Amino acid sequence: MITINNEPTAYTPIFLGTTQHSLRLSLEIIIMVGMKLNDEIIETYNVTVSAIELGHLPNIGSEIAIDEITGSELSGFKAKLKQSDAQIQNTASTELEKLVDLKSVGRYQLLKGNNIMTQDLNAPELTNDNLILMRQLLGITQQKLATALDISRKTVTRFENGEQKISDKFVDKLLVAYPDFAESIEIQFDWVSLTFPDLTSKQVISDVLRLQENLFLERPTSQNFYTREMAFAGEKNTYIQDFAPVKNPETQALDQKFGTTLYLTGKGTRLFEKALLEQNMNWRDFFEKARLYRGHLTRLDIAINDKWGLLNMNDLVKAVQEKRFWSKSKSYAVHGNVDDGWTVDFGKSPFVIRAYDKHKEQANKGYDTDVKTRVELELHQDKAEYVLDEWLNHDKKLVDITFDILYTYLWFTNGKINDQHLKSDAVRDEIEATVEPMPAWSLLTALGKKMKFVREPKKQSVERIEKWVLQSVVPSLAVLKKTGHWHEIIEAINTVELSAEHEKLVMATTKNAITQASKQLNINFEKPTKKYNEDDEQGKGA
């Protein structure tokens, strides 16, 4: 509810960006505010607000605490913020800091948005059942395992009987002895979106990404409140949306609104990892740089790739149907089928855990992959920023953070969970103490921290077009060739005019170096290492 010139409305005010640079010369700034009703922006206002009351700029597209707008188009509009909300937020933050200092029991985590505060996240230790499952998956006897690890068979027996605790040192030796198993689970980024309230798309390309601007296609858009889109190679894999300059009818000068969002899709992250390679950077370097430009994460997807087939989607779906799982979120949904592959979602935005059959999903699109099953953490806004804060500011590995969250928010069991346990104050502890876990899920969460966070740089390619031609066009071309029409086809190919999108795709595909740093670095772009261990500070190939 917001009042406009003393008239109450049912609108929800939404922040759409600033109309001037963040280097303020006064204590008042002008921002654009949209009036949302039933998920649509009905009208917009350029309003003057107090920089002191506003504090940090909100994220583009988020609600803003304005309860009154007054003025006119001629004299300008002014907005009043809800002081009480700002005071409450400041007080809550102060009290939380005091609580952490007072308790002195380690770091607490405030999961913003749900107002849920939990103790430190933890992943389980490897159990004797986990070890038995690992040995069965490897297809080896106790004696063969003992020989590979240079220990006695009796020691292996004691581990599997639960008579002796399994140490980290033992797990490390196991992964060294069986390197294929060590690489069977890995994590990587699968979607990254960042907003930059003070930049244009061209500034993001040149200053933040440091890519060659001539590889981007500029085109109009009406998505996400923006009016312009810059797409790498003309495709919607790596693209930036912002506001196109508008000519002022009075002064004839071009007015430029600031505020932009960068999108890296699943394929876009792989393409951008080639740019990171060319610039001798890793993801941590990039995010630290983005924050210098006031970049704020709006979405971060972290993919856990199970390349061994440890998880079976049929088993997970059956467990969901039989209520043999516990999730912090009350919301879940099952999609798909046995033939095309299952997908199970737990939670809703801003935080979703998703498990699906990656191999079948890619096969349905005509592609091949060595990933059998994928588990994704899809995080939006503050949830994404929370993960980034933990990674950048608290000297934690992203692998540790990822599996801590997975273990804390989702758990599968072999037996049905008693309804009484679900009502307990310590529901998670009750379940783990009384119900046997699903061995595969337990093993995934226990072993996860030993796995790698990887980059997998890939060049821009025309694989999509090539696949379509081979599957749908080549048979027809063969007919034309055998009937004497091949010459006309060759002539048509040589004389056809490519679209702007196709021209950019050709340019990005044939250019070896896509960044501004190519001439400064001595890197063999022709044969880059297939994967890079992100946790390796030297950036050596994995």
MARROBA-234082 format. One record per residue (C-alpha): x, y, z. Coordinates in pm, 1 decimal, m for minus. Layout:
<nodes>
<<X Y Z>>,
...
</nodes>
This chain:
<nodes>
<<0.0 0.0 0.0>>,
<<135.4 343.1 m97.1>>,
<<m16.8 692.5 m96.9>>,
<<30.1 904.6 m412.2>>,
<<m61.3 1273.4 m363.4>>,
<<m278.4 1181.8 m62.8>>,
<<m465.7 911.2 m260.0>>,
<<m426.4 557.0 m114.7>>,
<<m347.6 292.7 m378.2>>,
<<m301.4 m83.6 m387.0>>,
<<33.4 m51.1 m563.2>>,
<<356.4 m209.9 m441.2>>,
<<659.4 17.4 m500.9>>,
<<945.1 m157.5 m688.3>>,
<<1300.7 m20.6 m725.1>>,
<<1395.8 13.5 m1094.7>>,
<<1735.4 182.6 m1061.2>>,
<<1898.9 521.7 m1023.8>>,
<<1899.0 801.0 m1278.7>>,
<<2243.3 930.1 m1179.2>>,
<<2582.5 792.6 m1081.6>>,
<<2640.7 672.2 m726.4>>,
<<2902.9 943.0 m660.8>>,
<<2656.3 1178.7 m497.7>>,
<<2718.6 1549.8 m461.5>>,
<<2414.5 1599.1 m238.3>>,
<<2220.6 1412.6 29.1>>,
<<1929.7 1360.9 m210.5>>,
<<1924.6 1130.0 m512.6>>,
<<1674.8 1054.9 m787.9>>,
<<1559.9 696.5 m833.5>>,
<<1303.5 527.2 m1058.3>>,
<<1016.8 353.1 m879.8>>,
<<763.2 123.1 m1049.0>>,
<<407.3 73.6 m923.4>>,
<<333.3 m301.0 m931.9>>,
<<m18.9 m439.9 m929.1>>,
<<m97.3 m807.8 m993.0>>,
<<261.0 m874.8 m1105.9>>,
<<256.8 m592.8 m1364.1>>,
<<425.5 m250.7 m1357.8>>,
<<135.2 m7.1 m1406.0>>,
<<332.3 318.9 m1403.6>>,
<<670.8 459.8 m1303.7>>,
<<792.3 766.7 m1114.0>>,
<<1130.5 939.9 m1096.5>>,
<<1137.6 1044.5 m732.0>>,
<<1381.4 1230.3 m507.0>>,
<<1468.3 1050.1 m183.6>>,
<<1700.2 1112.7 109.1>>,
<<2028.9 928.0 58.8>>,
<<2061.7 900.2 438.0>>,
<<1718.3 739.6 479.9>>,
<<1767.8 510.0 180.4>>,
<<2113.1 384.3 283.7>>,
<<2232.0 109.8 47.1>>,
<<2054.1 94.7 m286.9>>,
<<1808.0 m197.2 m311.5>>,
<<1835.5 m462.0 m582.5>>,
<<1665.8 m377.5 m911.2>>,
<<1321.2 m539.4 m914.9>>,
<<1290.4 m562.3 m535.8>>,
<<1036.1 m387.4 m316.6>>,
<<1135.6 m52.3 m166.5>>,
<<1007.7 85.5 163.8>>,
<<824.4 394.3 34.7>>,
<<483.8 480.9 180.8>>,
<<417.8 822.4 20.3>>,
<<491.3 1002.8 m307.6>>,
<<398.7 1368.5 m361.5>>,
<<455.0 1618.7 m645.6>>,
<<393.0 1649.5 m1017.9>>,
<<564.9 1601.9 m1354.1>>,
<<631.2 1975.5 m1366.9>>,
<<778.2 2028.1 m1019.5>>,
<<910.2 1674.6 m969.2>>,
<<815.6 1399.3 m725.3>>,
<<943.6 1334.8 m374.3>>,
<<918.3 1013.6 m175.0>>,
<<904.9 944.0 196.9>>,
<<1047.2 618.6 325.1>>,
<<905.3 411.5 608.2>>,
<<1133.8 521.6 888.2>>,
<<1009.7 258.2 1125.2>>,
<<1114.5 m24.4 889.1>>,
<<1466.5 113.7 854.3>>,
<<1495.7 157.7 1232.6>>,
<<1374.5 m196.6 1294.6>>,
<<1622.6 m337.6 1042.9>>,
<<1913.6 m144.7 1196.5>>,
<<1811.5 m248.6 1547.0>>,
<<1778.1 m615.8 1446.8>>,
<<2122.4 m615.3 1283.9>>,
<<2279.6 m455.8 1591.9>>,
<<2111.0 m700.1 1828.2>>,
<<2219.6 m997.7 1616.2>>,
<<2582.7 m884.5 1631.4>>,
<<2553.6 m849.0 2009.4>>,
<<2404.0 m1198.3 2034.4>>,
<<2693.7 m1356.6 1842.4>>,
<<2947.7 m1179.8 2063.9>>,
<<2758.7 m1266.6 2382.4>>,
<<2703.9 m1637.1 2311.1>>,
<<3062.0 m1692.4 2189.7>>,
<<2968.0 m2033.3 2054.2>>,
<<3072.3 m1994.2 1693.8>>,
<<2912.8 m1828.9 1397.4>>,
<<2534.5 m1814.0 1366.2>>,
<<2373.4 m1792.5 1027.0>>,
<<2075.8 m1570.8 961.2>>,
<<1905.7 m1714.4 653.7>>,
<<1751.0 m1394.6 524.4>>,
<<1398.4 m1399.7 395.8>>,
<<1266.6 m1681.7 614.1>>,
<<1385.5 m1528.3 942.6>>,
<<1528.5 m1866.7 1041.8>>,
<<1843.9 m1875.2 1250.4>>,
<<2034.2 m2202.6 1271.9>>,
<<2357.3 m2315.6 1428.8>>,
<<2664.8 m2398.9 1221.7>>,
<<2593.7 m2619.7 923.2>>,
<<2761.8 m2959.4 933.5>>,
<<2799.6 m3253.3 699.5>>,
<<2807.7 m3609.6 840.5>>,
<<3120.7 m3815.4 882.3>>,
<<3174.7 m4127.6 674.4>>,
<<3006.1 m4427.9 841.2>>,
<<3070.4 m4800.4 821.5>>,
<<2762.9 m4840.2 598.6>>,
<<2903.6 m4574.6 364.7>>,
<<3232.0 m4765.9 340.5>>,
<<3052.8 m5091.7 262.3>>,
<<2854.0 m4918.3 m14.2>>,
<<3171.5 m4763.8 m158.5>>,
<<3343.7 m5101.5 m168.2>>,
<<3040.5 m5260.8 m334.6>>,
<<3025.1 m4983.0 m594.4>>,
<<3394.7 m5033.8 m665.6>>,
<<3331.0 m5408.3 m696.2>>,
<<3623.8 m5509.1 m472.0>>,
<<3671.8 m5742.9 m176.5>>,
<<3787.7 m5642.6 170.4>>,
<<4127.2 m5795.7 95.6>>,
<<4167.3 m5603.5 m230.5>>,
<<4076.6 m5278.7 m54.7>>,
<<4321.6 m5353.8 225.6>>,
<<4602.5 m5424.7 m23.4>>,
<<4533.8 m5102.2 m217.3>>,
<<4545.8 m4895.6 103.1>>,
<<4841.9 m5088.4 252.5>>,
<<4649.1 m5187.6 565.6>>,
<<4539.8 m5521.5 708.5>>,
<<4212.4 m5688.9 618.7>>,
<<4126.4 m5694.5 990.9>>,
<<4140.2 m5314.9 992.3>>,
<<3894.6 m5298.0 703.3>>,
<<3668.7 m5543.5 887.1>>,
<<3679.2 m5328.4 1201.3>>,
<<3584.9 m5021.4 994.2>>,
<<3292.0 m5200.7 833.1>>,
<<3171.2 m5349.3 1164.3>>,
<<3171.9 m5005.4 1322.8>>,
<<3439.9 m5110.4 1574.8>>,
<<3684.1 m4842.6 1456.0>>,
<<3608.0 m4483.5 1354.2>>,
<<3681.4 m4389.7 992.6>>,
<<3929.6 m4103.0 989.9>>,
<<3984.3 m3830.2 730.7>>,
<<4329.8 m3977.0 669.2>>,
<<4172.6 m4310.9 571.8>>,
<<3928.6 m4140.1 332.0>>,
<<4214.1 m3945.5 171.1>>,
<<4412.0 m4268.3 117.6>>,
<<4103.1 m4428.8 m34.6>>,
<<4058.5 m4143.2 m284.8>>,
<<4427.3 m4154.9 m380.4>>,
<<4409.1 m4531.0 m438.2>>,
<<4096.5 m4496.1 m653.8>>,
<<4132.0 m4165.3 m844.4>>,
<<3834.3 m4238.2 m1072.6>>,
<<3614.5 m4246.6 m766.2>>,
<<3768.8 m3920.0 m641.3>>,
<<3656.8 m3749.9 m963.6>>,
<<3312.2 m3908.5 m972.9>>,
<<3149.6 m3616.5 m789.7>>,
<<3229.8 m3252.4 m863.8>>,
<<3062.6 m2915.3 m832.0>>,
<<3052.8 m2620.8 m1071.3>>,
<<2853.4 m2303.5 m1126.4>>,
<<2558.1 m2352.5 m1359.4>>,
<<2396.1 m2007.2 m1356.7>>,
<<2519.6 m1666.0 m1244.0>>,
<<2324.3 m1337.9 m1249.0>>,
<<2459.7 m1007.3 m1117.0>>,
<<2307.1 m659.8 m1101.4>>,
<<2523.0 m346.5 m1128.6>>,
<<2319.6 m38.4 m1022.1>>,
<<2579.6 214.6 m1141.9>>,
<<2684.9 71.3 m1480.5>>,
<<2558.6 34.1 m1835.7>>,
<<2584.9 m289.2 m2033.0>>,
<<2882.3 m157.6 m2230.0>>,
<<3063.7 m71.4 m1907.3>>,
<<2999.2 m423.5 m1776.5>>,
<<3143.3 m570.7 m2097.1>>,
<<3454.6 m351.4 m2103.8>>,
<<3528.3 m303.4 m1732.8>>,
<<3389.5 m604.1 m1546.9>>,
<<3394.9 m886.4 m1802.6>>,
<<3674.0 m736.4 m2013.9>>,
<<3536.9 m904.0 m2325.5>>,
<<3563.5 m768.3 m2680.0>>,
<<3257.8 m553.4 m2738.7>>,
<<3245.6 m634.7 m3111.8>>,
<<3150.4 m993.5 m3020.8>>,
<<2818.6 m873.7 m2873.9>>,
<<2498.2 m811.4 m3065.9>>,
<<2289.7 m514.9 m2948.4>>,
<<1913.0 m549.1 m2977.8>>,
<<1597.4 m411.1 m2810.5>>,
<<1420.2 m601.6 m2532.4>>,
<<1125.3 m556.1 m2298.6>>,
<<1226.4 m817.7 m2042.2>>,
<<1287.8 m747.1 m1673.3>>,
<<1196.8 m376.1 m1707.6>>,
<<1494.6 m319.7 m1942.4>>,
<<1497.0 m180.9 m2297.0>>,
<<1831.8 m304.3 m2438.7>>,
<<2016.7 m634.3 m2453.6>>,
<<2378.1 m713.2 m2542.7>>,
<<2416.1 m1082.4 m2635.9>>,
<<2754.5 m1254.2 m2676.7>>,
<<2768.1 m1421.1 m3021.9>>,
<<2407.4 m1311.8 m3065.8>>,
<<2291.3 m1599.3 m2843.2>>,
<<2119.2 m1594.3 m2507.0>>,
<<2395.0 m1766.2 m2310.6>>,
<<2604.4 m1470.9 m2198.0>>,
<<2405.0 m1149.0 m2215.4>>,
<<2353.5 m815.5 m2039.9>>,
<<2032.7 m613.6 m2017.3>>,
<<2008.1 m240.5 m1942.7>>,
<<1840.9 82.4 m2060.7>>,
<<1910.3 214.2 m2410.3>>,
<<1991.6 587.6 m2420.3>>,
<<1688.3 806.0 m2494.1>>,
<<1702.2 1143.4 m2670.2>>,
<<1575.0 1430.5 m2456.0>>,
<<1310.5 1613.1 m2666.5>>,
<<1400.9 1948.7 m2508.7>>,
<<1780.9 1939.1 m2523.3>>,
<<1824.8 1672.3 m2796.6>>,
<<2092.3 1519.6 m2569.7>>,
<<2102.3 1146.6 m2501.2>>,
<<1987.6 1058.7 m2149.5>>,
<<2142.1 740.1 m2012.1>>,
<<1985.8 554.2 m1720.6>>,
<<2219.3 339.8 m1514.3>>,
<<2151.4 m8.4 m1386.1>>,
<<2212.7 m340.1 m1560.7>>,
<<2196.6 m716.0 m1506.0>>,
<<2446.1 m972.1 m1632.1>>,
<<2318.1 m1323.0 m1709.4>>,
<<2540.6 m1630.8 m1745.0>>,
<<2330.8 m1940.6 m1820.1>>,
<<2459.5 m2296.7 m1783.0>>,
<<2635.3 m2276.4 m2120.1>>,
<<2721.8 m1912.9 m2053.7>>,
<<2921.0 m2002.9 m1741.8>>,
<<3132.1 m2247.9 m1943.8>>,
<<3196.3 m1985.0 m2213.5>>,
<<3285.7 m1722.5 m1955.7>>,
<<3525.2 m1966.4 m1788.2>>,
<<3728.4 m1949.9 m2109.3>>,
<<3741.3 m1572.1 m2062.1>>,
<<3856.3 m1624.4 m1702.9>>,
<<4129.2 m1856.1 m1831.8>>,
<<4246.8 m1595.9 m2082.5>>,
<<4264.7 m1334.3 m1806.8>>,
<<4441.3 m1572.5 m1567.2>>,
<<4151.8 m1538.2 m1320.5>>,
<<3925.7 m1776.1 m1131.2>>,
<<3567.8 m1730.9 m1008.3>>,
<<3679.6 m1590.9 m672.4>>,
<<3882.9 m1321.9 m850.3>>,
<<3584.3 m1234.6 m1067.4>>,
<<3335.2 m1201.3 m780.9>>,
<<3577.3 m990.2 m577.9>>,
<<3616.3 m764.6 m881.2>>,
<<3238.8 m749.7 m937.8>>,
<<3186.8 m631.9 m581.1>>,
<<3423.3 m342.8 m642.3>>,
<<3165.6 m227.4 m900.2>>,
<<2882.6 m281.3 m648.2>>,
<<2775.0 m598.5 m824.8>>,
<<2506.9 m791.5 m636.5>>,
<<2414.0 m1155.0 m700.2>>,
<<2052.7 m1203.7 m801.9>>,
<<2088.8 m1575.9 m878.9>>,
<<2353.4 m1841.9 m826.0>>,
<<2308.5 m2207.8 m924.8>>,
<<2559.8 m2457.6 m786.6>>,
<<2554.3 m2795.3 m962.1>>,
<<2666.2 m3118.6 m793.6>>,
<<2750.4 m3359.7 m1075.0>>,
<<2724.4 m3730.5 m996.4>>,
<<2919.0 m3895.4 m1279.9>>,
<<2925.8 m4238.6 m1121.2>>,
<<2552.2 m4289.7 m1090.7>>,
<<2569.6 m4300.6 m711.1>>,
<<2220.9 m4149.1 m696.1>>,
<<1935.7 m4321.7 m875.6>>,
<<1645.6 m4090.4 m959.2>>,
<<1396.5 m4378.6 m946.8>>,
<<1503.2 m4442.8 m586.5>>,
<<1478.0 m4072.8 m493.7>>,
<<1131.2 m4036.9 m647.6>>,
<<1011.7 m4352.7 m469.9>>,
<<1144.8 m4215.5 m141.1>>,
<<952.4 m3891.6 m196.4>>,
<<631.9 m4076.9 m282.6>>,
<<667.3 m4292.8 29.7>>,
<<749.0 m3989.9 250.8>>,
<<1097.8 m4123.4 326.6>>,
<<1263.0 m3783.6 331.0>>,
<<1291.6 m3472.7 544.6>>,
<<1325.7 m3120.4 409.0>>,
<<1333.1 m2784.0 581.6>>,
<<1093.7 m2663.4 314.0>>,
<<733.9 m2783.5 320.4>>,
<<711.7 m2746.8 m58.4>>,
<<817.5 m3019.6 m301.8>>,
<<718.0 m3136.5 m650.1>>,
<<792.8 m3434.6 m877.3>>,
<<806.8 m3396.2 m1256.5>>,
<<882.2 m3628.6 m1549.6>>,
<<871.0 m4005.9 m1588.5>>,
<<1091.7 m4315.5 m1600.7>>,
<<1162.2 m4291.0 m1975.6>>,
<<1237.3 m3918.7 m2009.7>>,
<<1389.9 m3878.1 m1664.6>>,
<<1267.3 m3754.3 m1327.1>>,
<<1306.4 m3413.8 m1164.3>>,
<<1232.1 m3344.9 m798.0>>,
<<1220.0 m2990.0 m656.3>>,
<<1236.3 m2907.3 m285.2>>,
<<1145.3 m2552.3 m183.0>>,
<<1055.2 m2240.0 m375.6>>,
<<1241.6 m1923.7 m470.7>>,
<<1461.6 m1781.8 m323.1>>,
<<1604.3 m2128.0 m242.0>>,
<<1538.6 m2453.0 m428.4>>,
<<1717.5 m2789.3 m414.6>>,
<<1664.7 m2980.7 m738.0>>,
<<1765.3 m3336.7 m831.3>>,
<<1723.6 m3465.6 m1185.5>>,
<<1844.6 m3717.4 m1442.3>>,
<<2102.6 m3510.0 m1629.0>>,
<<2202.2 m3789.0 m1868.4>>,
<<1845.3 m3844.2 m1991.0>>,
<<1779.5 m3469.5 m2009.1>>,
<<2077.9 m3420.8 m2240.3>>,
<<1997.4 m3733.8 m2443.1>>,
<<1648.4 m3596.4 m2510.6>>,
<<1816.9 m3288.9 m2661.0>>,
<<2051.6 m3498.5 m2874.6>>,
<<2360.5 m3441.3 m2657.4>>,
<<2586.7 m3669.0 m2454.9>>,
<<2727.9 m3609.0 m2107.6>>,
<<2927.9 m3805.1 m1851.2>>,
<<2703.3 m3672.7 m1571.9>>,
<<2443.4 m3929.6 m1462.8>>,
<<2250.3 m3739.0 m1196.6>>,
<<2270.4 m3373.3 m1096.1>>,
<<2171.2 m3205.2 m771.0>>,
<<2140.1 m2826.0 m792.7>>,
<<2121.3 m2554.5 m532.7>>,
<<1931.2 m2264.9 m691.3>>,
<<1978.5 m1951.8 m479.0>>,
<<1831.0 m1606.6 m538.9>>,
<<1903.5 m1260.2 m397.9>>,
<<2013.0 m1270.4 m30.8>>,
<<2049.1 m1649.5 m29.9>>,
<<2300.4 m1623.1 m315.2>>,
<<2480.1 m1334.0 m145.5>>,
<<2497.1 m1535.2 177.5>>,
<<2686.2 m1816.1 2.6>>,
<<2919.9 m1567.2 m163.7>>,
<<2988.0 m1395.1 170.8>>,
<<3072.1 m1726.9 335.7>>,
<<3307.5 m1815.8 50.5>>,
<<3486.2 m1483.0 11.0>>,
<<3491.8 m1355.7 368.9>>,
<<3528.5 m1660.4 592.3>>,
<<3802.8 m1858.6 420.5>>,
<<3575.6 m2153.3 344.2>>,
<<3585.2 m2375.1 38.1>>,
<<3277.6 m2356.2 m182.0>>,
<<3260.9 m2737.9 m173.7>>,
<<3233.0 m2731.6 206.2>>,
<<2962.4 m2463.8 200.7>>,
<<2763.6 m2646.6 m69.0>>,
<<2751.8 m2981.6 107.5>>,
<<2689.3 m2820.5 447.0>>,
<<2375.8 m2660.1 300.8>>,
<<2267.1 m2979.5 123.4>>,
<<2303.8 m3189.0 438.8>>,
<<2129.7 m2930.2 655.6>>,
<<1827.1 m2882.0 429.5>>,
<<1753.1 m3227.2 283.7>>,
<<1782.6 m3586.9 404.4>>,
<<1661.3 m3919.8 262.9>>,
<<1597.9 m4232.8 468.0>>,
<<1548.1 m4605.4 409.8>>,
<<1248.9 m4626.2 645.1>>,
<<934.8 m4416.3 672.7>>,
<<960.7 m4119.2 905.8>>,
<<721.7 m4123.2 1201.7>>,
<<472.6 m3834.8 1192.4>>,
<<548.8 m3769.9 1558.2>>,
<<913.0 m3707.0 1474.1>>,
<<811.4 m3441.0 1220.8>>,
<<641.1 m3247.6 1503.5>>,
<<943.7 m3259.9 1729.9>>,
<<1139.0 m2943.4 1810.9>>,
<<1459.2 m3132.0 1723.3>>,
<<1308.2 m3306.2 1420.3>>,
<<1637.9 m3357.1 1234.5>>,
<<1815.2 m3506.9 1536.7>>,
<<1519.0 m3737.0 1604.3>>,
<<1517.1 m3865.5 1247.2>>,
<<1891.4 m3932.1 1231.3>>,
<<1882.7 m4110.7 1568.3>>,
<<1586.4 m4336.3 1487.8>>,
<<1561.3 m4387.6 1108.8>>,
<<1825.5 m4553.3 890.7>>,
<<1950.6 m4312.5 619.9>>,
<<1942.9 m4386.7 247.0>>,
<<2300.0 m4517.8 191.0>>,
<<2356.7 m4339.7 m142.9>>,
<<2238.4 m3998.4 m15.0>>,
<<2432.5 m4038.4 308.4>>,
<<2745.9 m4128.0 112.7>>,
<<2702.1 m3829.1 m121.3>>,
<<2681.2 m3580.3 166.3>>,
<<2963.6 m3746.0 361.1>>,
<<3206.7 m3764.4 68.2>>,
<<3111.1 m3435.5 m95.5>>,
<<3362.4 m3221.4 89.9>>,
<<3644.3 m3433.6 m47.7>>,
<<3549.5 m3353.0 m406.4>>,
<<3649.7 m3062.6 m633.2>>,
<<3496.8 m2734.5 m742.7>>,
<<3591.7 m2714.4 m1109.8>>,
<<3596.5 m2477.9 m1404.9>>,
<<3542.3 m2629.1 m1748.5>>,
<<3628.2 m2360.8 m2009.8>>,
<<3462.5 m2405.7 m2347.9>>,
<<3485.8 m2212.8 m2673.5>>,
<<3186.4 m2068.9 m2852.4>>,
<<3073.9 m2323.7 m3109.6>>,
<<2812.4 m2384.0 m3377.3>>,
<<2739.7 m2729.9 m3238.8>>,
<<2366.1 m2656.3 m3213.2>>,
<<2342.8 m2564.1 m3583.7>>,
<<2567.1 m2852.0 m3688.1>>,
<<2354.1 m3104.3 m3496.4>>,
<<2036.0 m2973.7 m3655.3>>,
<<2187.8 m2989.5 m4003.9>>,
<<2313.5 m3345.3 m3955.6>>,
<<1983.1 m3469.6 m3817.9>>,
<<1730.6 m3276.7 m4025.6>>,
<<1897.3 m3136.4 m4337.9>>,
<<2162.6 m3384.2 m4455.6>>,
<<1913.2 m3651.4 m4574.3>>,
<<1742.5 m3391.9 m4796.9>>,
<<2079.2 m3266.5 m4922.9>>,
<<2172.2 m3623.8 m5020.2>>,
<<1858.2 m3644.8 m5233.7>>,
<<1941.3 m3314.1 m5406.7>>,
<<2298.4 m3426.8 m5471.2>>,
<<2191.8 m3755.7 m5628.5>>,
<<1935.1 m3578.5 m5847.8>>,
<<2184.7 m3326.9 m5987.8>>,
<<2092.4 m3018.6 m5783.5>>,
<<2413.2 m2996.4 m5578.7>>,
<<2552.6 m2701.8 m5776.7>>,
<<2252.1 m2482.9 m5690.7>>,
<<2295.5 m2567.3 m5320.2>>,
<<2665.0 m2469.8 m5321.3>>,
<<2587.3 m2145.3 m5503.4>>,
<<2311.9 m2060.3 m5254.0>>,
<<2546.7 m2123.2 m4959.9>>,
<<2812.3 m1895.0 m5111.0>>,
<<2572.7 m1608.9 m5181.4>>,
<<2340.8 m1616.3 m4878.2>>,
<<2342.3 m1309.4 m4651.5>>,
<<2382.9 m1394.6 m4284.9>>,
<<2170.0 m1227.1 m4019.2>>,
<<2331.0 m1007.1 m3753.7>>,
<<2298.9 m1293.3 m3503.0>>,
<<2473.4 m1534.8 m3739.5>>,
<<2752.2 m1285.5 m3814.0>>,
<<2826.2 m1248.7 m3440.3>>,
<<2818.8 m1625.6 m3398.5>>,
<<3070.8 m1671.0 m3679.4>>,
<<3296.1 m1403.9 m3531.9>>,
<<3285.1 m1545.0 m3177.2>>,
<<3339.5 m1901.1 m3301.2>>,
<<3642.0 m1822.9 m3517.1>>,
<<3810.9 m1579.4 m3277.2>>,
<<4065.4 m1757.2 m3063.3>>,
<<4082.4 m1497.9 m2783.3>>,
<<3760.7 m1334.9 m2665.1>>,
<<3896.9 m1099.3 m2401.7>>,
<<4100.2 m780.8 m2391.0>>,
<<4381.7 m963.2 m2209.6>>,
<<4481.6 m1195.5 m2494.5>>,
<<4792.6 m1004.1 m2599.6>>,
<<4925.8 m977.0 m2245.2>>,
<<4920.7 m1343.3 m2145.9>>,
<<5118.8 m1640.6 m2270.2>>,
<<4843.2 m1901.9 m2267.5>>,
<<4784.4 m2175.7 m2520.4>>,
<<4421.0 m2110.3 m2607.9>>,
<<4415.4 m2388.4 m2867.1>>,
<<4453.0 m2667.9 m2612.3>>,
<<4339.8 m2547.1 m2269.1>>,
<<4327.3 m2799.3 m1986.6>>,
<<3984.0 m2957.2 m1989.6>>,
<<3907.6 m2877.1 m1626.1>>,
<<4055.9 m2655.2 m1357.0>>,
<<4035.4 m2709.0 m984.0>>,
<<3893.3 m2383.2 m847.8>>,
<<4031.8 m2452.5 m499.7>>,
<<4385.7 m2472.1 m640.5>>,
<<4526.3 m2123.0 m586.1>>,
<<4774.0 m2167.1 m868.9>>,
<<4491.8 m2248.2 m1113.4>>,
<<4666.5 m2562.1 m1240.8>>,
<<4473.5 m2803.1 m1455.8>>,
<<4272.8 m3066.0 m1269.6>>,
</nodes>
